[in-house]
Amino acid sequence: MKSKLGRGIWRRRAAALLLPCALACSTRHRSSGPNEEGSTRPGKKEARVIELDLTAGAPEALGGGLFAMPASRTYTGLVRALEKGLDASTTAGVFVRLGDGGLDLAQAQEIGGLLARFVKKGVPVVCHADGLSNATAAFVQRACTRRYLGAAGEAETVGLGAQVVYMKSLLDRLKIEVDFLHVGKFKSGPEPLLQDGPSPEAREALDSALGSIRDGWLALAVKPDARAALELGPWSPPEAKAHGLVDELGYASDAVAEAHRLGKTTATEAVYGPHAGGKRGLDLGEIVRTLIGSDNETTSPHVAVVPMQGAISTSAGGPFASGGITSQSMVKVLAKLAHNDAVKGVVIRIDSPGGSPLASDLIWHELMNLRKKKPVLASVGSMAASGGFYIASGAQKIYAEPSSIVGSIGVFGGKLVFSPALKEFGVSTYTFPASHAEGAAERAGYLSPMIPWNDETRARVRSLMQGIYDLFIARVAEGRKMPAEKVLVSAEGRIWSAPQGLERGLIDQIGGLNDAIVEARALGKVAADSAVTVEGGSESILDMLNLSDDDEADATRVDTARIAAALARYEARRTIALDAVPEALRPFVASLSPLFMGEAVVAALPYALDVH
């Protein structure tokens, strides 16, 4: 009784303390006048062009921090906005503002397919980009009836490829020893540290997967000339137009005017992006709901989408922390959904290169429990690789786009040994074991970066890794309802494109998030237009401070020491280790974090694959 009362008091106090900030942040009111292109906001039954602002991309998760974005601004929100717009009789046209291109290839494939449904209904879709990437150039081919490119932009359509940096010679020169092992002949994660080039197995796996992804990418371009041009850039805007990649060169205002002309209306309604619903700033109600962690709750029967994006770890923090998927938080979210009778189906939206096997197993277990009570489906974004696929296999059915990466069922682990390098500078290390038995020092320091493994320790680590690999196989077999022997054929760390994974039974269907939501509604026996909520993408501020679940402390009084300790815990979660790493590569670097936090083995993708 005390803990529930305490949590309620803390939530009210947190909202009250930050209310002045909320009031200050909400002074910018909704506009009822013209928008920036000069068109008026429509009435309820007036025909309008709906606008999608994708200049900031479409983030899969809600994000973290003090003020997380509302669910309507996530990728799920984008899919829902298109679903509603397609059903609305007032939709006379669609305008897509791409900016410099913030969609990855998997998102471009699904959103392109959804917009193609508007075109099929005779609704014009006009797109404008300041610059085109591999993904968005193919996207506008698939999705748009008219394509605009900024006259000062460029079309960076250069084809797909993977790049791996090998550092063995550098480490040899620095006298840094590398002790890494892997299970599965295609699990080549340690190769960049152990070799100066790819193994035949790594080359085979990458060539095969990239070739399949390329086929799906090129298929987005219907016109042969445009399809050929996708791999021959970069192109200047006039060249892009000449090769059929775009139709016109101009500004966003020109494209909006074209959408109005084709749609025979002067009204525009922003349905996705920073101005969706007429908002020009943070809404007071949104801020308070964010503070108490209740952004989009509903009591009516509905489907919940749970974004799982980034590296997988047991808890936040560590030298390479970057948010990501934590079992500590995700298990709570899934358990809450299991007991929420209004949630009739769950879709996990996963985009992860993997990470901690322990955390992956804990989340997998919770998903298996959840699916005993209600339908659980998985939608794969760019990838569900290694630990990401471990988690996805806990769903009853897996959807993935043609460009999605799946599989990489394998593990690797090890350490770098710096003592030979330090010895060059006169620094020596000596290990004092408590036992005087042979090999005691090596065993006691087996995770130390100062001593190498001896043969016996290396054999023990290999045995540990084999055990985790065997469990990985068993979990996938159980979740997918496949014989372990069939899983093994597609395992050994090899990556697969979604079409390849479909052939091998690793996924069930080529499709996107919307397809998974539609099936979850059907399996959950809720209306086809029922609500969709986004759950667990970020923690509330109280969760971040660990104040919401503390049953021991007396939450009925203001304890300044307790607040200070909570703030210190939150501040300790911040890290600068990833600041020097390009943002797109941070999840892959972070997936190695468990090796620096006491775990000897990771289930992670061996390459940083980022297709845009």
SULHU-V608008 format. One record per pair of residues at least 12 apart in sequence whose ideal C-beta (glycine too) atoms are under 8 Angstrom apart, sorted by the first residue. I is the first residue (numbers start at 1). J is the second residue. Records with the same first field share a line. If there is no record, write none. Layout:
I: J ; J
This chain:
2: 551 ; 554 ; 555 ; 556
3: 550 ; 551 ; 555
5: 555 ; 556
6: 550 ; 553 ; 554 ; 555 ; 556
7: 542 ; 548 ; 549 ; 555
9: 555 ; 556
10: 542 ; 547 ; 548 ; 555
11: 291 ; 292 ; 542 ; 548
13: 558
14: 291 ; 292 ; 541 ; 542 ; 547
15: 288 ; 291 ; 292
18: 287 ; 291
19: 288
21: 287
22: 282 ; 284 ; 287 ; 288
23: 284
25: 281 ; 282 ; 284 ; 287
26: 281 ; 282 ; 283 ; 284 ; 287
27: 281
28: 280 ; 281
29: 280 ; 281
30: 277 ; 278 ; 279 ; 280
31: 278 ; 280
32: 278
35: 268 ; 270 ; 275
37: 252 ; 253 ; 256 ; 257 ; 268
39: 256 ; 260 ; 266 ; 267 ; 268
40: 266 ; 267 ; 268
41: 267 ; 268 ; 269 ; 278
42: 90 ; 265 ; 267 ; 268 ; 269
45: 90
46: 90 ; 265 ; 267
47: 90 ; 91 ; 92 ; 263 ; 264 ; 265 ; 267
48: 90 ; 91 ; 92 ; 263 ; 265 ; 267 ; 268 ; 269
49: 92 ; 93 ; 94 ; 95 ; 256 ; 259 ; 260 ; 263 ; 265 ; 267 ; 268 ; 269
50: 81 ; 85 ; 88 ; 91 ; 93 ; 94 ; 95 ; 268 ; 269 ; 270 ; 271
51: 94 ; 95 ; 96 ; 97 ; 256 ; 268 ; 269 ; 270 ; 271 ; 272 ; 273
52: 78 ; 81 ; 82 ; 94 ; 95 ; 96 ; 97 ; 271 ; 272 ; 273
53: 97 ; 270 ; 272 ; 273 ; 274 ; 275 ; 276
54: 78 ; 96 ; 97 ; 98 ; 99 ; 102 ; 103 ; 272 ; 273
55: 97 ; 98 ; 99 ; 100 ; 102 ; 273
56: 99 ; 102 ; 273 ; 274
57: 102 ; 103
58: 74 ; 75 ; 78 ; 102 ; 103 ; 107 ; 111 ; 272
59: 73 ; 74 ; 75 ; 309
60: 74 ; 75 ; 76 ; 307 ; 309 ; 349 ; 351 ; 381 ; 537
61: 74 ; 307 ; 308 ; 309 ; 310 ; 323 ; 537 ; 538
62: 74 ; 295 ; 307 ; 534 ; 537 ; 538
63: 323 ; 537 ; 538
64: 323 ; 538 ; 539 ; 544
65: 538
66: 541
67: 282 ; 287 ; 290
68: 290 ; 295 ; 537 ; 538
70: 286 ; 290 ; 295 ; 296
71: 295 ; 296 ; 533 ; 534 ; 537
72: 272 ; 276 ; 277 ; 296
73: 272 ; 273 ; 274 ; 276
74: 307 ; 534 ; 537
75: 107 ; 307 ; 349 ; 381 ; 513
76: 305 ; 307 ; 349 ; 513 ; 532 ; 534
77: 272 ; 534
78: 111 ; 272
79: 110 ; 111 ; 114 ; 512 ; 513 ; 514 ; 517
80: 532
81: 271 ; 272 ; 276
82: 111 ; 114 ; 115 ; 514
83: 114 ; 514
84: 271
85: 118 ; 271
86: 114 ; 117 ; 118 ; 121
87: 529
91: 118 ; 123
92: 123 ; 263 ; 264 ; 265
93: 123 ; 124 ; 125 ; 126 ; 259 ; 260 ; 262 ; 263 ; 265
94: 115 ; 118 ; 123 ; 124 ; 125 ; 126 ; 259
95: 126 ; 127 ; 128 ; 255 ; 256 ; 259 ; 268
96: 115 ; 125 ; 126 ; 127 ; 128 ; 143 ; 144
97: 128 ; 252 ; 273
98: 127 ; 128 ; 129 ; 130 ; 132 ; 136 ; 139 ; 140
99: 129 ; 130 ; 131
100: 129 ; 130 ; 131 ; 133 ; 153
101: 129 ; 131 ; 132 ; 133 ; 135 ; 136 ; 612
103: 135 ; 136 ; 139 ; 612
104: 135 ; 381 ; 382 ; 610 ; 611 ; 612
105: 134 ; 135 ; 138 ; 213 ; 217 ; 382 ; 401 ; 403 ; 611 ; 612
106: 351 ; 380 ; 381 ; 382 ; 400 ; 401 ; 403 ; 404 ; 512 ; 611
107: 135 ; 381
108: 135 ; 136 ; 138 ; 139 ; 142 ; 220
109: 139 ; 142 ; 216 ; 220 ; 401 ; 402 ; 403 ; 512
110: 401 ; 511 ; 512 ; 513 ; 514
111: 139 ; 143
112: 138 ; 139 ; 142 ; 143 ; 220
113: 142 ; 143 ; 512
114: 512 ; 514
115: 142 ; 143 ; 144
116: 142 ; 143
119: 143 ; 145
123: 263
124: 145 ; 146 ; 259 ; 262 ; 263
125: 143 ; 144 ; 145 ; 146
126: 144 ; 145 ; 146 ; 148 ; 255 ; 256 ; 258 ; 259 ; 262
127: 139 ; 140 ; 143 ; 144 ; 146 ; 147 ; 148 ; 255
128: 148 ; 149 ; 150 ; 250 ; 251 ; 252 ; 254 ; 255 ; 256
129: 147 ; 148 ; 149 ; 150 ; 153 ; 246
130: 149 ; 150 ; 153
131: 149 ; 150 ; 153 ; 154 ; 155 ; 156
132: 149 ; 153 ; 154 ; 155 ; 156 ; 157 ; 240 ; 245 ; 246
133: 156 ; 157 ; 612
134: 156 ; 157 ; 158 ; 159 ; 160 ; 217 ; 230 ; 611 ; 612
135: 217 ; 611 ; 612
137: 155 ; 157 ; 230 ; 233 ; 245
138: 217 ; 218 ; 220 ; 221 ; 230
139: 220
140: 245 ; 246
141: 220 ; 221 ; 222 ; 223 ; 226 ; 245
142: 220 ; 221 ; 222
145: 262
146: 247 ; 248 ; 255 ; 258 ; 259 ; 262
147: 245 ; 246 ; 247 ; 248
148: 246 ; 247 ; 248 ; 249 ; 250 ; 252 ; 254 ; 255 ; 258
149: 237 ; 240 ; 241 ; 245 ; 246 ; 248 ; 249
150: 237 ; 249 ; 250 ; 251
151: 237 ; 249 ; 250 ; 251
152: 237
153: 237
154: 234 ; 235 ; 236 ; 237 ; 240
155: 233 ; 234 ; 235 ; 236 ; 237 ; 239 ; 240 ; 245 ; 246
156: 233 ; 234
157: 229 ; 230 ; 231 ; 232 ; 233 ; 234 ; 235 ; 240 ; 245
158: 231 ; 233 ; 234
159: 214 ; 230 ; 231 ; 232
160: 210 ; 213 ; 214 ; 217 ; 611
161: 210
162: 206 ; 210 ; 607 ; 609
164: 191 ; 192 ; 198 ; 202 ; 607
165: 192
166: 191 ; 192 ; 195 ; 196 ; 197 ; 198
167: 192 ; 193
168: 192 ; 193 ; 194 ; 195 ; 196
169: 196
171: 193 ; 416
174: 421
175: 420 ; 421 ; 423 ; 424
176: 416 ; 417 ; 418 ; 420 ; 421
177: 416 ; 417 ; 419 ; 420 ; 452
178: 190 ; 193 ; 194 ; 414 ; 416 ; 417
179: 414 ; 415 ; 416 ; 417 ; 452 ; 453 ; 458
180: 193 ; 194 ; 412 ; 413 ; 414 ; 415
181: 412 ; 413 ; 414 ; 458 ; 461 ; 462 ; 465
182: 410 ; 411 ; 412 ; 413 ; 465 ; 493
183: 410 ; 411 ; 412 ; 462 ; 465 ; 466 ; 468 ; 469 ; 493
184: 409 ; 410 ; 411 ; 469 ; 491 ; 492 ; 493 ; 494
185: 201 ; 492 ; 493
186: 201 ; 202 ; 204 ; 205 ; 410 ; 492 ; 493 ; 494 ; 495
187: 408 ; 410 ; 411 ; 412 ; 492 ; 493 ; 606
188: 201 ; 202 ; 205 ; 493 ; 606 ; 607
189: 412 ; 493 ; 602 ; 604 ; 605 ; 606
190: 412 ; 414 ; 606
191: 606
193: 416
202: 606
205: 494 ; 495
206: 495 ; 607
208: 500
209: 405 ; 495 ; 496 ; 497 ; 500
212: 402 ; 496 ; 497 ; 499 ; 500
213: 402 ; 403 ; 405 ; 497 ; 611
215: 402 ; 499
216: 401 ; 402 ; 403 ; 497 ; 499
217: 230 ; 403 ; 611
218: 230 ; 231
219: 402
223: 244
225: 243 ; 244
226: 243 ; 244 ; 245
228: 243
229: 243 ; 244 ; 245
230: 245
237: 249
256: 268
290: 540 ; 541
291: 540 ; 541 ; 542
292: 540 ; 542
293: 539 ; 540 ; 541 ; 542 ; 543 ; 548
295: 534
296: 533 ; 534
297: 533
298: 342 ; 531 ; 533
299: 342
300: 342 ; 530 ; 531
301: 342 ; 344 ; 524 ; 526 ; 527 ; 530
302: 342 ; 343 ; 344 ; 526 ; 530 ; 531 ; 532 ; 533
303: 343 ; 344 ; 345 ; 346 ; 347 ; 517 ; 520 ; 521 ; 524 ; 526 ; 530 ; 531 ; 532 ; 533
304: 337 ; 340 ; 343 ; 345 ; 346 ; 347 ; 532 ; 533 ; 534 ; 535
305: 346 ; 347 ; 348 ; 349 ; 513 ; 517 ; 532 ; 533 ; 534 ; 535
306: 330 ; 333 ; 334 ; 337 ; 346 ; 347 ; 348 ; 349 ; 534 ; 535 ; 536 ; 537
307: 349 ; 534 ; 536 ; 537
308: 325 ; 330 ; 348 ; 349 ; 350 ; 351 ; 352 ; 363 ; 388 ; 391
309: 323 ; 324 ; 325 ; 349 ; 350 ; 351 ; 352 ; 381 ; 587
310: 322 ; 323 ; 324 ; 325 ; 351 ; 352 ; 587 ; 590
311: 324 ; 325 ; 352 ; 353 ; 354 ; 355 ; 587 ; 588 ; 590 ; 591 ; 593 ; 604
312: 324 ; 325 ; 326 ; 327 ; 352 ; 354 ; 355 ; 356 ; 359 ; 360 ; 363 ; 387 ; 388 ; 391 ; 591
313: 325 ; 326 ; 327 ; 355 ; 356 ; 359 ; 590 ; 593 ; 594 ; 597
314: 326 ; 327 ; 328 ; 356 ; 358 ; 359 ; 362 ; 594
315: 327 ; 328
316: 328 ; 329 ; 573
317: 572 ; 573 ; 575 ; 597
318: 575 ; 593 ; 594 ; 596 ; 597
319: 575 ; 577 ; 593 ; 596 ; 597
320: 575 ; 577 ; 578 ; 586 ; 589 ; 590 ; 592 ; 593 ; 596
321: 573 ; 574 ; 575 ; 577 ; 578 ; 590 ; 593
322: 575 ; 578 ; 586 ; 587 ; 589 ; 590
324: 352 ; 355 ; 587 ; 590
325: 352 ; 355 ; 359 ; 363 ; 391
326: 359
327: 356 ; 358 ; 359 ; 360 ; 362 ; 363
329: 536 ; 539 ; 543
330: 363 ; 366 ; 536
331: 362 ; 363 ; 366
333: 535 ; 536
334: 346 ; 363 ; 366 ; 367 ; 369 ; 370 ; 536
335: 366
336: 535
337: 370 ; 374 ; 535
338: 369 ; 370 ; 373 ; 374
343: 374 ; 533
344: 374 ; 375 ; 520 ; 521 ; 524 ; 525 ; 526
345: 374 ; 375 ; 376 ; 377 ; 520 ; 521 ; 523 ; 524 ; 526
346: 370 ; 374 ; 375 ; 376 ; 377 ; 520
347: 376 ; 377 ; 378 ; 379 ; 513 ; 516 ; 517 ; 520
348: 367 ; 376 ; 377 ; 378 ; 379 ; 391 ; 392 ; 395
349: 378 ; 379 ; 381 ; 513 ; 516
350: 378 ; 379 ; 380 ; 381 ; 384 ; 388 ; 391 ; 392
351: 380 ; 381 ; 382 ; 383 ; 384 ; 388
352: 383 ; 384 ; 385 ; 387 ; 388 ; 391 ; 587 ; 591
353: 383 ; 385 ; 386 ; 387 ; 388 ; 587 ; 588 ; 591 ; 604 ; 605 ; 608
354: 385 ; 386 ; 387 ; 388 ; 389 ; 390 ; 408 ; 591 ; 602 ; 603 ; 604 ; 605
355: 387 ; 590 ; 591 ; 592 ; 593 ; 594 ; 602 ; 603 ; 604
356: 387 ; 594 ; 599 ; 602 ; 603
357: 387 ; 390 ; 411 ; 468 ; 471 ; 472 ; 599 ; 601 ; 602 ; 603
358: 594 ; 599
359: 387 ; 594
360: 387 ; 388 ; 390 ; 391 ; 603
361: 390 ; 471 ; 475
363: 391 ; 394
364: 390 ; 391 ; 393 ; 394 ; 475 ; 479
365: 394
366: 394
367: 391 ; 394 ; 395 ; 479
368: 394 ; 478 ; 479
371: 394 ; 395 ; 396
374: 524
375: 396 ; 519 ; 520 ; 523 ; 524
376: 394 ; 395 ; 396
377: 395 ; 396 ; 397 ; 398 ; 399 ; 516 ; 519 ; 520 ; 523
378: 392 ; 394 ; 395 ; 397 ; 398 ; 399 ; 516
379: 399 ; 400 ; 511 ; 512 ; 513 ; 515 ; 516
380: 392 ; 398 ; 399 ; 400 ; 401 ; 404 ; 406 ; 498 ; 507
381: 401 ; 404
382: 403 ; 404 ; 405 ; 609 ; 610 ; 611
383: 404 ; 405 ; 406 ; 605 ; 609
384: 398 ; 400 ; 404 ; 405 ; 406
385: 405 ; 406 ; 407 ; 408 ; 495 ; 604 ; 605
386: 408 ; 409 ; 410 ; 411 ; 493 ; 591 ; 602 ; 603 ; 604 ; 605
387: 591 ; 602 ; 603 ; 604
388: 605
389: 406 ; 407 ; 408 ; 409 ; 476 ; 506
390: 409 ; 472 ; 475 ; 476 ; 603
392: 406
393: 475 ; 476 ; 479 ; 480
394: 475 ; 479
395: 479
397: 508 ; 509 ; 516 ; 519
398: 506 ; 507 ; 508 ; 509
399: 507 ; 508 ; 509 ; 510 ; 511 ; 512 ; 513 ; 515 ; 516
400: 498 ; 501 ; 502 ; 507 ; 510 ; 511
401: 498 ; 510 ; 511 ; 512
402: 497 ; 498 ; 499 ; 510
403: 497 ; 498 ; 611
404: 497 ; 498
405: 495 ; 496 ; 497 ; 498 ; 605 ; 609
406: 495 ; 496 ; 497 ; 498 ; 501 ; 506 ; 507
407: 490 ; 491 ; 494 ; 495 ; 496 ; 501 ; 506
408: 493 ; 494 ; 495 ; 604 ; 605 ; 606
409: 472 ; 473 ; 476 ; 487 ; 490 ; 491 ; 492 ; 493 ; 494
410: 469 ; 472 ; 491 ; 492 ; 493 ; 494 ; 603
411: 465 ; 468 ; 469 ; 472 ; 493 ; 601 ; 602 ; 603
412: 465 ; 493 ; 601 ; 602 ; 604 ; 606
413: 461 ; 465 ; 595 ; 599 ; 600 ; 601 ; 602
414: 461 ; 595
415: 447 ; 448 ; 449 ; 595
416: 449
417: 449 ; 450 ; 451 ; 452
418: 449 ; 450
419: 449 ; 450 ; 451 ; 452
422: 450
429: 450 ; 451
431: 444 ; 445 ; 448 ; 450 ; 451
439: 454 ; 456 ; 457
442: 454 ; 456 ; 457
443: 456 ; 457 ; 460
446: 460 ; 461 ; 600
447: 598 ; 600
461: 600
464: 600 ; 601
465: 600 ; 601
468: 601 ; 603
472: 491 ; 603
473: 487 ; 488 ; 491
476: 491
480: 505 ; 506
482: 505
486: 505
489: 504
490: 504 ; 505 ; 506
493: 606
495: 605 ; 607 ; 609
498: 510
517: 532
544: 570 ; 573
545: 563 ; 566 ; 567 ; 569 ; 570
546: 566 ; 569
547: 562 ; 563 ; 566
578: 590
584: 610 ; 612
585: 608 ; 610
588: 604 ; 605 ; 607 ; 608
589: 608
591: 604 ; 605
592: 604
